[in-house]
Amino acid sequence: MRCAHCGQANRVPELGSGKRAVCGRCKAPLDEAAAGPVVLTDATFDEGIRSGAFVVDFWAAWCGPVIDALAAERTDVRFAKLNVDENPRTSARFGVQGIPLLIFFRNGVEAGRVTGAVPRGQIEAAIQRYLAG
């Protein structure tokens, strides 16, 4: 399980009643239901999106968060954020020219994009279109 706070991948064994898993790096609770977006970097991007359905928010500090509320509410897809100002290699690799930009990935492969500040309903429709099933 990837830590929502620091992005560290953690192995989580079966836990006994009342026990909670914590991140091996930052010691934050590993609670999938309460997890927010994973913070990705140039160094962690490929490993971070390798398996499952992901919505990656390519953003910058000056443009504000886009997906935090959805990340807190949905468990069917994982959400991640990549700060384009701090991670230019990955931004260039995906041709990011305008932000915010959401790129939808399934098992590490790009499935679709939504560019610009769009309403929540449009993001949810894109999740259904690009990641359902």
C-alpha positions in Angstrom: 0.0 0.0 0.0 1.4 3.4 -0.9 1.4 6.1 1.8 -0.8 9.0 1.0 1.4 11.4 3.0 4.9 10.6 1.6 4.3 8.2 -1.3 6.4 5.4 0.2 5.3 1.9 -0.9 4.7 -0.4 2.1 4.0 -4.1 2.5 1.0 -4.5 4.8 0.6 -8.0 6.4 -2.7 -9.2 7.7 -3.4 -7.3 10.9 -5.1 -8.6 14.0 -8.2 -7.0 15.4 -7.7 -3.4 16.4 -4.2 -3.1 14.9 -3.5 -0.4 12.3 -0.7 -0.3 9.7 1.6 2.7 9.6 4.0 3.9 6.9 7.6 2.6 7.4 9.0 6.0 6.4 6.8 8.7 7.9 4.8 6.6 10.4 1.5 8.0 9.1 -1.5 5.6 9.4 -2.1 3.6 6.2 -5.8 3.9 5.9 -7.0 3.4 2.3 -10.4 4.9 3.0 -9.0 8.1 4.5 -6.1 8.5 2.0 -5.8 11.6 0.0 -3.8 12.0 -3.2 -0.4 10.4 -3.3 2.4 12.9 -4.0 4.4 11.8 -7.0 7.8 13.1 -8.2 10.0 12.5 -11.2 11.7 9.7 -9.2 8.5 8.0 -8.0 6.1 8.5 -11.0 6.5 5.2 -12.9 6.4 3.0 -9.8 3.5 5.1 -8.4 1.1 4.5 -11.2 2.2 1.0 -12.2 -0.9 -0.9 -11.2 -4.6 0.0 -10.8 -6.6 3.0 -11.9 -5.1 6.4 -11.2 -6.0 10.0 -11.8 -2.9 12.2 -11.7 -3.3 15.9 -11.2 -0.5 17.8 -12.9 -0.5 21.0 -11.0 1.5 23.8 -9.4 1.3 25.5 -6.0 0.1 28.7 -7.6 -2.9 27.1 -9.3 -4.5 25.4 -6.3 -5.7 21.8 -5.6 -8.2 20.2 -7.9 -8.8 16.6 -6.6 -8.5 16.5 -2.9 -12.2 16.1 -2.2 -12.6 13.3 -4.7 -9.6 11.5 -3.3 -11.0 11.7 0.2 -14.4 10.2 -0.9 -13.6 7.6 -3.6 -11.9 4.2 -3.1 -12.4 2.8 -6.6 -9.6 4.8 -8.0 -6.4 6.2 -6.5 -5.5 9.9 -6.9 -2.0 11.4 -7.1 -0.5 14.8 -7.6 2.6 15.9 -9.4 3.9 19.4 -9.0 5.0 20.5 -12.5 7.3 23.2 -11.1 9.3 20.7 -9.0 9.2 17.7 -11.4 10.0 19.0 -14.9 11.1 15.7 -16.4 7.8 13.9 -15.9 5.9 17.0 -17.0 7.9 17.2 -20.2 7.5 13.5 -20.8 3.7 13.9 -20.8 3.7 17.1 -22.8 2.2 19.2 -20.0 1.6 22.7 -21.4 -1.3 23.9 -19.4 -2.5 23.2 -15.8 -4.4 21.9 -14.1 -4.2 18.8 -16.2 -5.7 15.4 -15.1 -4.3 12.4 -16.8 -6.1 9.1 -16.2 -3.9 5.9 -16.1 -4.8 2.2 -16.0 -1.9 0.0 -15.0 0.6 2.6 -15.9 -0.8 3.3 -19.4 -2.5 6.7 -20.2 -6.2 6.3 -20.9 -7.3 9.9 -21.2 -6.9 13.6 -20.2 -9.0 16.5 -18.9 -7.3 19.9 -19.2 -8.3 23.0 -17.3 -10.3 23.8 -14.3 -13.5 21.7 -14.8 -16.5 21.0 -12.6 -16.5 18.0 -10.4 -19.2 16.3 -12.5 -16.9 16.5 -15.6 -14.1 14.8 -13.6 -16.4 12.1 -12.4 -17.7 11.5 -16.0 -14.1 11.2 -17.1 -13.3 8.7 -14.4 -16.3 6.6 -15.6 -15.2 7.0 -19.3 -11.5 6.3 -18.9 -11.2 4.0 -15.8 -14.5 2.1 -15.4 -14.4 -1.7 -15.8 
